Amino acid sequence: MPSGARRLPRTVRSTLHPAVVPLVSGLEPLAPKHFPFPNTPVDNDLTFEFLMFLYTIIAAGLQFLQLYRSVWWLPHSYNNKSVNFYLIDINLVIFIFIILSRRLIYLLGCRVLERWLPEKFLNGTCLCYRMFLFGFMVVMLSWCAYEIIQNHAIVNIFYLCYPISVYVILFGFTIVPFFELVSCNVDGLPPLHACTSNAADIRSEVENLKGNFNGRMKQILFSSVLNAYYAGLLPCCFAQSFVYYDTNWATQHVIFLWLSCFASYAIHILPLRYCDILHRSALHLGYWDKVETRSHLPVTHTWQEDVLWPFGSLVRHGRDIYRGLGEINAAEPGNTMYARFFTIFWNPSIVLAGLLAIHVALVLFQLTLLLRSYFYWYNIVSVTLLLFFNYYTLFKIGRDYLISQKVYKAEQAMHDKLPET
């Protein structure tokens, strides 16, 4: 470090007014220090897909129970079963089963191949297996759709195929997201963070991580909506016109299912270690705040893309003046993508707190429904079974929030205690 250069302590820098902090000559930015992140337990893909399949298939069965429950307890009832099974279209059940079990079947097959095949043949064999399984499922789904339409209007085929158009819009004509949840980078490697002092490399890393994160978010949204659609909404779309059911309760069931799946997919696809990679990259990226008052500002520097700017730097970019608010600032001033990335990931525990609050509200609402005295028996069964899965998801979200909150609080304290150099 050159003679006379020093790093302003955070306690001093936080008291400086944004209009009076120039880029001090000789001030050299130091890379942010990262707090070591502990290993946290995460369900493996096979366990997660088994639990998700079990939950969604039970939820679909509960929706059919809502639609076709009987009054078997009445003395003159012609049915001695709790459900009018003869009204349920078996082809529709098979269609829903195939959609909800696709990833579990795929992972089971891949695990068998991994066990018995040499590693050099594994990638090619898994690719062939994926193509075969996709073709087989398309044939089975087409056959079921044909049988379903025999008993319904032809327009109902759109109910079965509508998610396909959404899939093509989100993922294009590729079958990998149909079977696999987590995507890697273009080079096939998982996302990583490199502590570098090259501003261009930092921005390039952020671009790659942003693309990977957007891909995971698309998978979270699509998978949760798909499960809610096929397990909750589709049975209602194909219910006979003479079947009476509580529309409000059926809609509520679909919403419960979607929120539960969204939280489960989010906590699995975006684990703490992955979020910490994004957090570390965000600290290196930094953030620029646009200064509205331009008069009497000692701005002598124009932003340069190959410079790491320290905290408090005042630079001119275009016609505007910006102040650096990060430990170091490699982002382009005024770039909304970089600003969003830093805002979301400078402290991932805040996002986890929002997800935890939503899921706590969901569980409390379901418990409130369960305590209402005028419930029918099938409503009690439905809410109770859904709650069991939500308890497990709530535990994982709460655990991850407590860990991340403590880790990033300790990291902030570590930064505050860094001595002047």
Secondary structure as GFF3:
##gff-version 3
##sequence-region A 1 421
A	DSSP	alpha_helix	10	13	.	.	.	ID=ss1
A	DSSP	three_ten_helix	18	20	.	.	.	ID=ss2
A	DSSP	alpha_helix	45	68	.	.	.	ID=ss3
A	DSSP	three_ten_helix	85	87	.	.	.	ID=ss4
A	DSSP	alpha_helix	90	116	.	.	.	ID=ss5
A	DSSP	alpha_helix	119	149	.	.	.	ID=ss6
A	DSSP	three_ten_helix	154	156	.	.	.	ID=ss7
A	DSSP	alpha_helix	157	171	.	.	.	ID=ss8
A	DSSP	alpha_helix	176	179	.	.	.	ID=ss9
A	DSSP	alpha_helix	199	228	.	.	.	ID=ss10
A	DSSP	pi_helix	229	233	.	.	.	ID=ss11
A	DSSP	alpha_helix	234	237	.	.	.	ID=ss12
A	DSSP	alpha_helix	247	269	.	.	.	ID=ss13
A	DSSP	alpha_helix	272	285	.	.	.	ID=ss14
A	DSSP	beta_strand	288	291	.	.	.	ID=ss15
A	DSSP	beta_strand	301	302	.	.	.	ID=ss16
A	DSSP	beta_strand	309	310	.	.	.	ID=ss17
A	DSSP	beta_strand	314	317	.	.	.	ID=ss18
A	DSSP	beta_strand	320	324	.	.	.	ID=ss19
A	DSSP	beta_strand	328	329	.	.	.	ID=ss20
A	DSSP	alpha_helix	336	345	.	.	.	ID=ss21
A	DSSP	alpha_helix	348	371	.	.	.	ID=ss22
A	DSSP	alpha_helix	377	416	.	.	.	ID=ss23
###
